[in-house]
Amino acid sequence: MNAHDSQTMAVAKPAPRNLAERLAAHLPSNLVAELIDTFETQGFCVIPELLDAATLARQREALAPWIEQGPKGRNVFEGTRTHRVYAMLAKDPVFAELVAHPVALAWAEHYLGESCLLSACLAICLEPGESAQPWHTDDGHATLAPPHDLLGVSTFWALDDTTLENGATEVLPSSHLWSVTEFPGALRDLDFAQGDDVEGDPGAHPDAVSVTMPAGSLMIARGDLWHRGGANRSDQARRVVTPQYCAGWLRPLESMLLSVTPEQAALLPERVRELLGYSIHPPFMGYSDGVHPRRLLP
């Protein structure tokens, strides 16, 4: 790397505050310890109604045209009655509010390190009649045998009330501790090629919990927690935005530096640019032509 960049990366940063201290600035102090304990034992936790009405309205308004224009899923994993919106930061910078929300970011940085990256950021709109998704983990592309160290943190922002009827996300609590990877309804390679709806619910599981939550709420889950989108048996769509973070040394699911142009990235907050990949994982992973990638921004 360029000598100046190497010296810059070597400058010591102040010791980061622990997760509880960071969360206490944004959440009731009596809930913080419980949330952290639930996340570490169950693999997920829920923070109700974290977004205020104005932020929620802004997110819905920005997302609406992309759902109306966008195609539906191509297979049973994406959901043939589900709209999925990818490359969200290229579509509207307002989604950076969710990506860099201080509560979500505190969680990602605490468990993955400050060099963590944005692995994926998509909106999921389940239309009426959608069937349940296959069970999957968000770090399933990694080849490490479970259980293993945490590789990712997934966040799920509810833009609508999520209910038993409209397809609330289902989780298998503490499944991040499992060594099993094959069970009825678990994701298979075939599911990415199958476009026909599945009859019934082959993935019904006795330990499944439906995570119902009011609009504006946030669910945070380990990337190795088994979960799925539920079936939408209602007459209304339900929308979720899910920024997902990974360790700074792990390849992201979406190629963010291609999805978001340098011109678009330059308009985003600095921390969001870093999450896209305009950053360094120590000591120098992520450089471009020997220099810090932020130097390539217009």
N, C-alpha and C positions, 0 to 999 in steps of 0.2 A: 504493500500500500504506500501511498504518498506519505512522506515523513510527517507532514503536518497532521494528516488524518490519524496516523498511529499515535502521535502525541496527544491529540484530542481525545481519543478513545481511552488513553491511559489515565486521564484525570479522574481522581477519586470522586465519586458522588456521595452526597450525604446518605447515611444509613436510612433506608426506607422505613416508614412507620409500619407496624404490623397491621394485619387485615382488620382486626377489631377496632383499632384506632382510626383507620381510614373510614370504615363504615359508620362509626359513631357520629361522624360529621353530617351524615345524610339519613340515618335511620334511628328509630328509638333505641336507646342504649339497652333496654331490657330485652330486645329482640335479637341483638347482634350475636351473642354467644349461642343462642338457640339455633339461629340460622347456620352458623358455622358448624356446629355439632351435627345438625341434620345433614348438611352437605357432605361431611366427612364420613358419616356412618351410613346414610341412605343413598348418597351419590347425587342428591339434588336438593334444592330448597326453593321456596316460593316467597316472593316479597309482594304483597298485595298493593295494587293501585299506586305504583311508584311514579307514574307519569301524571302530570296535572292535565286538566281538561284542554288547555291551549296546545300543549305539546302533542297530545293524542290527536286532536283535530288536525294539526299541521301534518302529522305523519299519515293520517288517513287521506287527506287531500292530495299529498304528494304521490301516494301509492296508487290512487284510484285509476288514473289514465293508463298506467302500465298493466294493471290487471285487465282492464277493458280491452286493451290492444293485444295483450300477450296470448301465446298459445297455451294449451293445457298439456299436462304431462304426457310423456311418450311411452310409459310403461307402468307396471303396477307399483314400482317403487316411487316414482314421481307422482303417480296418481292420475288416471285418465280423466278424472273430474276435478282436477286440482290445477289452479294457475300457480306457476312458480316464476318469480321474477328474480333474475340473477343480475350481477354487475350493478348493484344498487347505487353505489357511490358514483358511478358514471351517469346514472339517470337523474339523480337529484342530490345535491350536497346536504339536504336537510336530514338524510338518513345518517349522517355522521353524528347527529345528536344521540342516536342509540348506540352506535359503534363505540363512541368515546364517553358514554355516560359514566360518571364517576363511580357508581356502585358496580357496574359490570366490569369496568376497567380495573378497579381495585381487586376484584376476584381473579381476573385473568393474570394480572401482574404478580399477585401474591403466589399463585400456584404454578405459573409458567415462567416467571421472571420478566423483568422489564423489557427484554428483547423479544417478547412474544409478538406474533404476527396475526393478522386477520386471515384466517384460513378460508372462510366462506362468509357471505352475507347475502341472504335471500329472503324473499317474502313468500309465504305459502298461504294460498287462499283455497280452503276446502269448500267446494260447492256441494249442494244437497245431492245425496245419492252416492257420494264417494265412499269406497270401502276402506277398511282398516289397512294400514301399511304393513309391510313385513317388519318384524323386529330387527333392529340394527343398532350399532354404535356409531358415533361420529368419527371415531378413529379407526374404523374397521379396515382402512387402506394400509395401516401399519402392519408389519408382519410379526410383531412381537406376540408371543403367546401370553394370553391373559392368565391370571391378573398381572398387571405390570404397572410401572410408574405412570403417573398422569402425563398425558401428551397433549390434551386439549380441554378447553372449557367452552361449553355451548350455552348461549343465552337465548331465551324465547320471550319476546315481547308480545303480549296479547293486545291487539288493536280492537278486538271484540271480546265480549264475555265468552269464555270457552266453557262448554258444558258437556254433560254426558251425551246430550242429544246431537250437538253439532261437531263432534269429533275432537274433543279435548285430547291433548297428548297423553299417551299412556306410558307408564314407566314400570320397570321391574326393580323395586327398591333393593339396594345393596348388591345389584347384579354386577357391579364393577369388581366385586370380589370373586366372581365365578371363574372357573377354568373352562367351563363348557362353552362351546361356540355353535353347536348344532342342537336344535330343539324345534318342535313344531312351530312353523310360522316364521322362523329365523330367515334373514335375507340370504338368498342364493344368487349365483351369477345369472341363472335363468330369469330371475325377476326383472333384470334390466332389459331383457329381450321380449318379455311377455307383455302384450298390449291388452289382452282380454281381462275383464274383471274376474276376480276370484269369487267363487260361490261360497256363501257362508263365511265363517271366520276360522280358518285352520290354525290361526295363531292365538286363539283364546287361551289365556294362561291364568291359573288360580291365584298367582301372586300379583297380578297386574293392578295398578292403581291409576285411575284417571285423574289427571291434574287439572281440576276445574279452577278457574280464577276469573275475577272481573277484569274488564278492559283496563289497560294501563298497568297491569301487573307484570312481574318479571319472574320467570323460572330460570334458575341457573343449574346446569347439570354437568357432571364430569363427562368428558368425551368418550369414556369407556362404559357408560351406563347404557344398558339395553332399553330402548324406548321405541315408540312408533306413533304415527298419527292415528287417531281413532276414526271410526266410521261416522260420517255425517248423516244422521237420520232425521235431521230437521229440515225446515223449508228455508233456512237462511245460511249464507256463507259465513265462514269464520276465518279471520286473517291473523297471521302471526308473522313477525319479522324475527329472523334468527341469525344474528352475528355470532360467528364461531371463531375461537382463537386457538392457536397452536403454539408450541414451543418454537423459539426463534431458529432452531436448527432443523425443524421438520418442514418438508415441502407442503405448502398450503393446498387445499383442495381446488381452489380457484386461482388461476394465474392473475393475481391482482394488478401486476405491473403491465399486463396486456389489456385487462378489462377496463382499467382507468387510465386514460392518456396522461402524459406528463402535464399537459395544459390544465386538465381537470384536477389532477392531484395538487397542482400549485395553489389552487383556490381553497383547498381543504385545510383544516387546522393542522398544525405541525404534528401533534401526536397521532392523528389519523394517517398522515403521510408516512410516519414511521411504521405504523401497523401494516400499511400496504407493502412495505419492503424498502422504503427509503431510510434505511437504518442499518446498523451493524450488530451482529451477534458476536460478542467478544470471542477471540481477540480481533478478527477481521473478516468473519464470514458475511458475505453479502456485498462485497466491494464490486465496483464496476470499473474496468480498465485501470485498476490500481488505486482508485480514489473512492471516497464516500459517495454512495449513490445520490445523496441529496444535492450534490453538485451538478447533477444532470437536469435538475428541474429548471424550467424557464424562469 
